[in-house]
Amino acid sequence: TLGGEIEDEAGRADRVLVSVGGGGLVAGVAAWFAGRCRVEALEPALAPTLHAARAAGMPVDVAVAGVAADSLGARRIGDIAWAAQRQGFIAASHLLDDAAIRDAQRRIGRGRRLAVEPAAALPLAALWTGLVQPAAHERVAVIVCGANLDPASLA
């Protein structure tokens, strides 16, 4: 339903950026859009479940460490997310390091007055670091969601 909410609130998106742990959220978003826009997966470098599966051609177990351990700490991509990947609904998978994720988390807090968990910061981290560089005319939706936050981590 999140894909539908994006369309209802903002209209057509050319690209949607989604954080990935086990892959449930990206699978649902990718299935909704079903190739009508570019869905890109964002993962912490220290928990690359989808990225590793794409490289191996099948789901594989990965080690999990860093900021990912709190909310994106799945050891393997889920079956439904892998099916969405195999159908071509997930256009790309990008990895971000912990420093970029934490920096984005702080920027969101300072600039937008939102306290978000690290997982929620990945889409903006991908844009702010230049890892994802949309064309000037593209409409980009970023999904900033998650409630697994230790307030002490924002200090």
N, C-alpha and C positions, 0 to 999 in steps of 0.2 A: 504493500500500500504506500510505502514511502515514495516510490516512483510516481504514483498517481498524485500524491500531495505536492511533489515538485512541480508537476505539470499544472495542477490546479492553481498553485500560488504564483508560479513564475513563468508559466508558458513552456514553450519548447526549449529544451537544453541541447546544446551540441555535444557537451562533454559533462560527465558526472564523475566526481572523485570520491572514492569510498575507502575507508579503512578496513583492513582485513585481519581477522584472527583465525577463527575456524571457517569463516566464509559464509555464514548465514545471511548477513546483511548484504554483502556484494551479490550473492546468488539471487536474492529477492529483487534487488534493484536491476540487475542484469536481465533477469527473466521479464520484468515489467517492460523494460525498454526493448528487449529482444532485437538488438541491432539498429534501433531507430536513432540511437545516439551512441557516442563513444563512452563506455564505462571503463574507468581505469581503477585498478586496485592499488592501494598504498599499504605497505607493510614496514614494520620496524626491521632493520637489517638483522637484528638479533632474534627474530621470530619469522623467518621467511617461508611460511607454509605454502602459499600459492606459488610464489616465485620458484621455490625448490621443486614443486610438482611440475610446473611448466618446463623447467630445465630437464627433469627426469622423464617427462612424458607420462607420469602417473603420480598419485599421491605418495609421499614419502614422509617419514618421521624426521623432524628437525629438533635441534636443541633450542631452548627458549631462555633468554636472559634479558637484562636491561629493563627499560621502562615497559616493554611488552609483557612482562610477567604479570602485571596487575590485571590487564583486561584483554590483551591480544595474545595471550600466552598459549594458544592451541599448539599442540605438537604435530598436527597433521591437518591438511585441508579437508573439509567435509565432503561427503559424496555429492550433495546437491550443488555445492559450489564448483566441484570438479566437473560435473555435468554441464553447468553453465559455461565453464571455460572450454570444454570440448565442443560445445555448440557454437563457439565463436562469439559469445555475448560479452566476454570480458576482453577488451582490446589490448590491455597492457597491464603489467605489474611492475611497480617501482618500489625500491627500498630506500628508507630514510634512516640516518643514524640517530642515536639517542640525543645528541646535542641539538640537532635541527628540530627534533620533536619537542624537546623541553623549551627551546627558544620560542617556537610557535605557541606553545602552551602559555608562556609568560606574555607574549605579545597580545594574544587573545584576551588575557586577563587585564592587561593595562589598557589596551586600545579599545576594547569592546566591552569591558567590564563583565566578562563571563569567566566563571571558574569552570574549566573543563579538564577532564582526565587526559592523559597523554594520547590515548587512542583517538580522541576527538580532534586533536591538533594536526594529525597527519595530512589531511587535505590542504590546509592552509600552509603547512610546512613545505609541501611539494611545490606550491605556487611561489612562496616567498624565497625559497632557495633557488628557484629556477629549474628544478628537476622536471617540472611540467611547465611547458611554455605554450599556452594557447595562442592561436592567431588573434589579432586585434578584433575581428568581427565575431569571434566565438562567444556563445553564451555558456558559461561554466557554472555548474551547481556543485557546491561542496557540502558534504554531509558532516555536520558537527554534532555528534551525539555520543552519549555515554555518561554514566553517573557513578563510576567507580573512582572516586577522587579522595585522596588524603590531603586535607587542607595544608598540612605541614609541608607537603611537597611543593607548594607554591612559593615558599619563602626564598 
